[in-house]
Amino acid sequence: MKNNISIIIPAKNESAGLRAMLPALCKLYPEDEIIVVDDGSTDDTVKVCESFPVKIVTHNYSKGNGASIKSGARAAAGDIFVFMDADGQHCPDEIPKLLNEIAKGYDMVVGARNMNSHASLARSVANFFYNCFATWVSGHKVLDLTSGFRAVRSDKFRQFLYLLPNGFSYPTTITMALFRAGYSIAYVPVKVIDRIGKSHIRPIVDGLRFLLIIFRIGTLYSPLKFFAPASLLFFIAGVGYYTYTYYTLGRFTNMGTMLFIISILVFLIGLISEQLTMLLYSNSQDGRNKQ
């Protein structure tokens, strides 16, 4: 039995990219649902979409990429969601690669870019670091944590809709959430072409924002695995400082005590966070099973 697919495209001032992408997309998937979520665009994004047989979801003001993804998912009727960027980087003829892996039983398939596909050296290095960190935290090989080109079973995606942020880090969140819940994820190499138009990424502001993604990955997937090393570092510092003060001053100082206390507190915070995370995913699964 063929699954119905919904192709969801978040767009903010991407009229040029949509004008180039929608003709091929509509030609290849005339019977499938194509949804463009206009995130408060000030250009003619909506006007371009009206020229094609696509469903338009409009935000009265810009809410963010993640908010657009959530709006599209709520409006979609397909059994499988395919997410694409509106800037023309993702090729419509690459979608079958994702769907073929879904047909094999995977819950989500991500189009993985190579190092040369990123917009700049800085972003390539950052994404490489994210992938390595996510691989360590999750225990699963992560080839492209932040790719916006992916296919996912709609029931699995909706299960974690409430977790998704309104900003740019929805790919990170949904990837780690599915891993944490025990669902299967595959990666397939895809070609990425140069984007059409100007990127919405701001180097300094978004650099700090992406740094927070690292902490989000750890706390979302396995907090104790994230907090335990920090606790160990404080403990080692406490032992080192105690040894130093013992041989130089002959006593145990308040600083040494504080380092040991911080070590214990950080570990306990991680332990509590781990329990809360388990409850979070357990409740999510239970809620899904009752539907």
N, C-alpha and C positions, 0 to 999 in steps of 0.2 A: 504494500500500500504506500503510495507516494505521500510524503508529508507536505503540507502547505508551508510556504516560507513567507516571512515578512522581512523586507529589506528596510532597515531603519537608518536614516541619514541625518545626523544633527548638523545644522547649518547656521552660521552667523556671518552675514555679509560674504557669501560664497557664490554669488550669481555666476561668476565666470567659470568656476569649477563645475557647478551644476549644469550649466549650458553645454559643457563639453562631455559630462559624464552621463546625464540622463538619457540622451538618445540611444546610446549603446545599451544601457541598463533596461530601458523599456522594450527594446528590440529583443534582448535575450530572455527577458522574463515578463512577457506580456500578460500572462495569466496569474502572476504572483502579486502580492501586495507590496507596493513601494511607498514608504512613508518618509516625507521630509519634514523635520521639525525645525521651524524657523525660530531661532532664539533672539527675537527682537531685532532683526536685521534692519539697517537703515538704507540698504541699497535695494535693487530690484530682485532680490532672491525669490520673493513670493510670486512676482510677475513671471519670472522664468519658469517656476514650477507649475504655474497655471497653464503653461503651454504643453504640458505632458500629462498623461493619465496617471498621476500620482496623488496620494492623499497628503494633504498639508495640515500639519498641526502647528498652531501659531502661539508663541509667547508674546504677551503685550510688552514685555521688557526682557532684557537679557538676564537669564537665570543661571547660565553656566552649561558647559558641555554635558556634565553628568545629569543635570536636570532635564536636558533635552533627550537624553537616552531614556530616562524614566518616563517622560511624557510619551515618547514613541512606543515604549514597551506596553504602556497602559492602553494605548490606542490600537495596538496590533492584534491580529486575530490568528496569526500563523502558529504552527506547531514548532517551527524553528525560526529563531531570529538571526538575521545576518546584519551586522553592524559595519558601516563603512563611513569614512570621512568624506566630506563634501568638497574637499580641495583638489580632487582629481588624482590624488596619489595612488588610490586603490583601483585596480583594474576590474571591471565587471566580469571579464572572462576568467578571472581567477576564483570566482565563487564556487564553481564545481569542485575545486580542490578541497574546500572546506566541507562541502556537503557530502562528498565521498567518504570522508573520515567520520562524519556524523552517522552515516549509514552503517558504518562498521561497529557502532555501539558507543562511541564517545559522547560525552555530555556537552563538551565544548571543544571547539577547534580554533586555534589562533593562527593567523597568518604571520609567520615570523620573518622579520626583515634581517638582512645581513648588515654588517658594520658600515658598508658603503651606502646604505639606503637612508641613513639619518641625515637631517638637515645640516648638521655641523659636527665638528670634531668633539666639541664640548658635550653635545647631546649624545653622541656615540659612546663617549666614555661614561657619561652618567647612566645611560641605559645598560651598558655592560656591567656596571657596578650594581644596579638594581637587580639585574638578572642573577648575578652571583649571590647577592644577599638573599633574595627570595628563594633560590635553590637551597641555600644553607638552612634557612628557617623552615621551609616546608618539607625538605627531604626529597623533593621531586625536581627533576631537571626543568628549569624555566629558561626557554630560549628567547622569549620576547615578552616581558612583563607589561609593557605599556602600549602594545599594538592596539590600534582602534579597529582593526580589520579582523573580525571573528564571527563564528557561527556558534549558537548555543541553543539547547533545547529550551523552549519558552517556559515550561513548568519549573525547570531548575533555576532559570534566571529570575523569574518572578518571586521565587522563594526567598531571595536575598535582596529584593528591590529596596527595602527599607534601609539596608546598610550602605547603599551607594551614595557617595557625596555628590553635591551639586557641581563641583569643579571638574578638573581634568583627570582626576585619578580614579575614575570608575573602572578602567581595565585592571588596575592593580587590585582593587577591592574585590571585584567579582572573581578574579583568578584565585586569590588566596582564600576566599570564602568557599569556592567549590572544592579546592584542595582540602580545606579543613573539614568539609562535610563528607569527604570520601568519594566525591564524584571523579570521573575520568576526564582528563584533558590531553589533547594531542596538539602538536605543532607541525605546520607544513610550511615550507619555504615559499615565499611569494615575491614577485617583483614589485617594486615601488618606484614610481616615476616622480619627477619634480612637481611640487605642488603648484597650483595656479593661484596667483594672488599672494597677499602678504600674510605671514604667519601671525597667529594671535598669541604666540608665546612671547613673554617678556623676560629677558635673560635674568635680571636681578631678582625681581619679585617671584617669578616662577622657579628660579633656582632655589630660593628659600622654601617655596612651596613643595618642590620635589624632594627637598631634604626631609621635610615632614613625612613624606610618603614612606621613607625608610622606617620611621618610628611607627607609622600606621601598619606597615607590613608585619612588624614584630608583634605589636599588641593585638592585631586582628587575628593572626594565625596561632601563635604560641607565645604568650606573654612571658612565661617562665623561662623559655629558651632565650628570651631577650633580656630579662632582668637578672637572671642567674649570673651571667658573665660580669655584669656591672657590679653585682653584689660581691662576687669573688675579687674583683679589682680593689674594691674598698677594703675587703678583708686583708688582702695581701699588703695594701698600703698601711693598714693598721698594724700588721705584724712587723713590717719594715720600720715604721716609725717607732714602735715600741722597742724594737731591738736597738735602734739608734739612740733613743733617749736613755735606755737602760745602761748602755756602755758609756755614754757621755755625761749623763746627769745622775745616773743611779736610781732613777725612779720612773714610774708610769705616769705620763702626762695626760691632761684633759683632751688634748688633740688625739692621742691614741684611742682614748675611750670613745670619742666622738666618731672616729672612723669605724670602730667596731659596731657601734650602734647604728650608723648609717648602713653598714653592710647588712645587718639583720633586718632593718626596716625595708630596704630595697628588695631583699629576698621575700619578705612577707607580702609586700605589695605585688610582686610577681606571682606569688602563690595564690593570692586572692583573685588577681586578674585572670589567672588560669582557670580557676573555678567558675568565674563569671562568664568567661568565654565558652566553657563547656556547657553551661546552662543556656547561653545565647543560642548556640547551634542545636542543642537538644530541644529547646522550645520551638525553634524554627522547623525542625524535622517533625515534631509532634503536631504542630499546626498544619503542616503540609499533609500529613497522613490523615488528619480528620476531615480534610476537604473532599 
